[in-house]
Amino acid sequence: MEKKVLAFDFGASGGRAMCGTFDGDKISIEELHRFSNDPVILNGSMYWDVLRLFFEIKQGLIKAKKKGTCTIYVYAQNGVYKVITVTVK
């Protein structure tokens, strides 16, 4: 049975959505979506543009899922979690 995992990599200047697949014998990795991670400057300090990153996460999810509906489980380190249903038409 094939297993797939979607991972997001956030770097200082860019990010990407990657799909890892295990077919029982080998692991393969495919880049699904690449994007820039441009900082926002506020009161002289640099911050990540979290709204833009959220948009890019959604784009990666859409590309990974293609058409259909899936349930996504989002977990934070503090134990808070959210279940999200995404439908792509």
N, C-alpha and C positions, 0 to 999 in steps of 0.2 A: 504494500500500500504506500503510495507516494505521500509525503508530508511536506508542507510548505510553510514558511515563516516569512513575515514581512517585517523588515527592520528599517529604522530611520537613523541616518548618520548626520549629526549636526556639527560642522566645523566652524572655525572662526570666519571664513569667507564664503562658505558654500555648504550645501547639504545634498543628500540624495536618499531616495527610497530604493531599497534592495530587496529582492526576493530570493531566499535560500530554499533549495529543493533537495530532499533526500529521497532517492528512489529505492532504497534498500541496499544498494551497493556503493553509490557515490553521492557526493554533495556537489551541487552546482549553484552558482550565484549569478543573478541577472540584475543589472541596473534598470530600474523602471522609470525613474524620474530624477532629474538633477535641477538644482536651483541655487541662486546666490543667497547669501546671508549677509545683507548689508545692515550695518548698525544704525541705530537712531541716536541722535545726540540731543540730550535734554538737560538743561541747566549745566552745560559743560561736561557732562558725563556720558559715556557711551553705553547703550543698552541693546540687547537683541530686540528686534522687531517681532514680538511674539504674535501679533495679529497676522503678519505676513507669513510667519512660520506655520501658524495654524492653517492658513490658506494652502500652503505648500503640502502640508500633511494630508489635507483633504484631496489635493490633486494626486498625490501618491496612492492614496486609498482607491480613488476612482480608477487609476491606471491598473492597479493590482486586481481589482475586482471585475473590471469591465462592466458588462450589464448584469443586473441581478440585485439581490439583497443579501447583506451579511450583517452579523452581529459582532460588534467590536467591544472588547473589555479593556478599559483603560485603568491602570493602577498607578497610584502615586506612592512614593517611599513612605509616607506617613500613614499608610493603610487605607486612605480614601480611594474609592473606586467609583466608576461610572460605567453603565452598560449603554452603548449607543447602537442604534440600528441605522444602517446606511442603505439607501436604495438608489441605484444608478439606472436610469432609463435609456 
